[in-house]
């Protein structure tokens, strides 16, 4: 039961968690009154939360049909990587001489990612991955850059990505991918820091592209087999 005195962002986070965890699936209706009743709150914060989720493109509203969970296209998942790579390259360059006091936080995040990998917990691994990158972004001390990065909805998109990757690459320990970034930041060379962050994001995008392409090829092959059988 959610407390009666509640902000719409708490409702939004609960609904987003339900969507990302699969409790709500693409196409499922999100009925304002039912959600409000289940949470023990009025419909107003639910309405505001649904508006936020529409803006985040996790929910869509159709005339005469109401709100539904939106199907996230694979193309949308892939399009984030070149944009994110550019933002994080700049963040690494700007943060190189400011990050020294936060290297321990970055190392802790890597340790937590590896622990989540061992537990098979994609959601926690995504949360610590985002914490790692957010620490660098915030150390850049550039508010426009931080706002642009936040607008990409990194945490929810990272979880969606990892959920797909872990199905097809169960040996993917995300923690190991961050060691070169920490080494570059410890060295303090702005150019190398930016380059390592760009490389990190681009390589992750390539892995995701390969997984999606492999999945598509399998689906085509399965469809061809089914057609031949018919």
C-alpha angles and dihedrals in degrees: 000000000000116000115262092235099069141147121232091241090063089054090046092053091048092050091045090052089050090051096046093046091051097245084121112039130199108287095023114135119242105209112197096211094047093049091048091050094048090051095043094238140111121272095247099081090042090054091050092047092052090051089054092049090050089053089049088051095237092111132040130196120215123193112263091000103071128211122344135175107264123232107240109221118225089232089063091054092052097045092067096067103072090045094047092045091058093047094048094046088058091045092053091049093051096041098049095095096037104046101076095101091052101049089100090056090052092050091049090051091053091050090050091049091054091048090051089049090054089050092048089238108148094175095056091042089054092048093053092043089055091045089054094052094040090056089058093044092051091048088058087073090213111127096192090053092048092049091049091051093047090051089064090068090230098180098053092042092047090053091049089050095048092046088058095041097049091056091059102024106037090167093063107124103183092193092070091058093066102057095088090053092053090048091052092047091049089053089051098217106147095205094050092045092053092045093051092050092049091048091048094053094041093050091050088051090052091052091050091047090052092050092050092046091048090049091049092050090051091049091050091049092048090049091050090049091050092049091050090051091052 
